[in-house]
Amino acid sequence: MKKNVFRLLLTGALATILFVACNSEGTKEGEQTATTEQTAAPVVAGQSGVVDDLSQKNVVGVAVSSPDHTTLVTAVKAAELVDALSNAGPFTVFAPTNAAFAKLPAGTVEGLLVPEKKEALQEILQYHVSVGVYKLENLKDGQQIDEVFGGKVTIGVKDGKYTVNGANILATVPASNGVIYVIDQVIFAPAKK
């Protein structure tokens, strides 16, 4: 009889503890949810919003960390291509330096950065990007590579030096989602006929 009474008391005590614990957690969760709902603004971020300080940088992260590519980064942001280029890819990016953009006629870059020219800017930038990784050692003279914009670029190889549409490839920088070739000119797709 004592065992039955002890079990009954123990069961009742456990039930009471669970009931109180569940109600306390429910209240805390409800309070926390209400507080979170009241103070949190909706977060809108694509792949570029993922923070990872341990892995190798993607093509956008590499460009952002380069003092020689601030114009390119500004253009990529204005064209709203940051998320697209932050995705898994893989991509081959021909990245013009600030000096390459400076070679363009005065006012060209500024004119392309206005919202009304976003589509034209996207086309120019997408002509600098290929889907896939094209390793330098595998590039051949005269090889054509399809660009995201829909055109093709032509690789030149002479005396151990590489070019893309006549622009010199100055450096190769690996990225987590592809490879970047630093170039000394902005390249343009041939005019559509």
C-alpha positions as a printed Julia matrix, in Angstrom:
193×3 Matrix{Float64}:
  0.0    0.0     0.0
  2.85   2.38    0.83
  4.38   1.67   -2.58
  1.11   2.58   -4.36
  0.78   5.83   -2.4
  4.44   6.69   -3.12
  3.95   6.01   -6.86
  0.78   8.08   -6.88
  2.54  11.01   -5.19
  5.57  10.7    -7.47
  3.36  10.57  -10.57
  1.39  13.58   -9.35
  4.58  15.53   -8.61
  6.03  14.74  -12.03
  2.8   15.73  -13.74
  2.74  19.02  -11.84
  6.38  19.74  -12.72
  5.77  18.97  -16.4
  2.6   21.08  -16.43
  4.38  24.07  -14.86
  7.43  23.63  -17.12
  5.32  23.41  -20.26
  3.27  26.46  -19.31
  6.41  28.44  -18.45
  8.08  27.53  -21.75
  4.91  28.27  -23.68
  4.67  31.68  -22.08
  8.33  32.43  -22.7
  8.09  31.3   -26.32
  4.9   33.31  -26.8
  6.47  36.37  -25.21
  9.64  35.92  -27.23
  7.69  35.47  -30.45
  5.65  38.57  -29.77
  8.78  40.55  -28.98
 10.57  39.22  -32.07
  7.58  39.95  -34.27
  7.34  43.48  -32.93
 11.0   44.42  -33.31
 12.38  42.38  -36.2
 12.28  43.92  -39.65
 11.98  41.5   -42.55
 15.41  40.47  -43.79
 15.8   40.35  -47.53
 19.11  38.89  -48.6
 20.14  36.43  -51.22
 23.27  34.33  -51.38
 25.37  37.44  -50.84
 23.83  37.77  -47.37
 25.48  34.56  -46.17
 28.38  35.41  -43.87
 31.28  32.96  -43.87
 34.64  34.18  -42.66
 36.28  30.75  -42.78
 35.87  29.58  -46.37
 37.6   30.88  -49.45
 35.88  34.01  -50.82
 33.55  33.79  -53.81
 34.15  35.94  -56.9
 32.28  38.88  -55.39
 34.16  38.61  -52.1
 37.49  38.54  -53.93
 36.56  41.64  -55.95
 35.31  43.47  -52.85
 38.63  42.84  -51.1
 40.66  44.14  -54.05
 41.55  47.85  -54.04
 42.05  47.58  -57.82
 38.44  46.58  -58.47
 36.34  49.2   -56.66
 34.79  50.43  -59.93
 33.84  46.88  -60.89
 32.29  46.26  -57.47
 30.3   49.5   -57.72
 29.06  48.45  -61.16
 28.12  44.92  -60.0
 26.11  46.44  -57.13
 24.4   48.99  -59.41
 23.51  46.2   -61.86
 22.1   44.12  -58.97
 24.3   41.14  -59.86
 25.87  40.56  -56.42
 23.56  37.66  -55.52
 23.89  36.01  -58.93
 27.69  36.08  -58.74
 27.67  34.91  -55.12
 25.93  31.65  -56.06
 27.71  28.33  -56.45
 28.6   28.94  -60.09
 31.12  27.9   -61.15
 32.12  31.08  -62.97
 35.03  32.4   -64.95
 35.09  36.16  -64.49
 37.19  38.54  -66.58
 37.57  41.4   -64.1
 38.66  44.8   -65.45
 40.75  46.88  -63.07
 39.95  50.46  -62.06
 42.59  51.56  -64.6
 40.73  49.61  -67.31
 37.51  51.48  -66.54
 39.46  54.76  -66.51
 40.46  54.14  -70.17
 36.8   54.47  -71.23
 35.63  57.83  -72.58
 34.89  60.39  -69.85
 31.44  59.94  -68.31
 30.91  56.39  -69.61
 31.05  54.66  -66.22
 28.99  57.34  -64.47
 26.41  57.18  -67.27
 26.07  53.41  -66.88
 25.62  53.57  -63.1
 22.29  55.43  -63.29
 19.18  53.27  -62.7
 17.88  53.92  -66.22
 20.96  52.19  -67.67
 20.84  49.13  -65.4
 19.98  46.73  -68.25
 22.86  48.0   -70.43
 25.23  47.74  -67.46
 24.06  44.18  -66.78
 24.74  43.22  -70.4
 28.26  44.68  -70.29
 29.09  42.96  -67.0
 27.56  39.65  -68.07
 29.81  39.75  -71.13
 32.69  39.42  -68.64
 31.31  36.21  -67.07
 31.25  32.61  -68.29
 29.53  29.7   -66.63
 32.18  27.09  -65.89
 35.81  27.27  -64.86
 38.29  27.76  -67.68
 41.76  27.15  -66.29
 44.52  29.26  -67.81
 46.71  26.27  -68.63
 43.87  24.77  -70.7
 43.12  27.88  -72.75
 44.12  27.73  -76.41
 44.84  30.46  -78.94
 41.66  31.25  -80.86
 39.43  29.43  -78.37
 35.99  30.94  -78.0
 34.13  30.93  -74.71
 30.4   31.56  -74.3
 29.56  34.44  -72.0
 26.46  34.78  -69.81
 25.29  37.72  -71.96
 25.09  35.39  -74.93
 28.13  36.45  -76.91
 31.52  34.79  -77.15
 34.97  36.0   -76.16
 38.11  34.93  -77.96
 41.23  33.82  -76.13
 44.64  34.72  -77.48
 47.85  32.94  -76.51
 51.21  34.21  -77.75
 54.66  33.85  -76.22
 53.18  32.62  -72.95
 50.9   35.65  -72.6
 47.11  35.35  -72.56
 44.47  37.76  -73.77
 40.69  37.85  -73.95
 39.31  39.91  -76.84
 42.68  41.68  -76.92
 42.67  42.58  -73.2
 45.73  41.29  -71.37
 45.16  38.77  -68.61
 47.29  40.2   -65.8
 46.62  37.73  -63.0
 44.62  34.67  -62.03
 42.77  34.62  -58.72
 40.96  31.47  -57.55
 37.61  31.83  -55.79
 35.29  29.41  -54.04
 32.84  29.53  -56.93
 35.21  29.86  -59.86
 38.21  31.77  -61.13
 38.88  35.44  -61.79
 41.16  36.71  -64.53
 42.25  40.28  -63.91
 42.26  42.16  -67.23
 43.5   45.57  -68.33
 40.53  46.57  -70.51
 36.75  46.54  -70.36
 35.58  44.18  -73.1
 32.43  44.71  -75.13
 30.3   42.34  -77.13
 30.28  42.97  -80.87
 27.31  45.05  -81.97
 24.28  42.94  -82.83
 23.38  43.07  -86.52
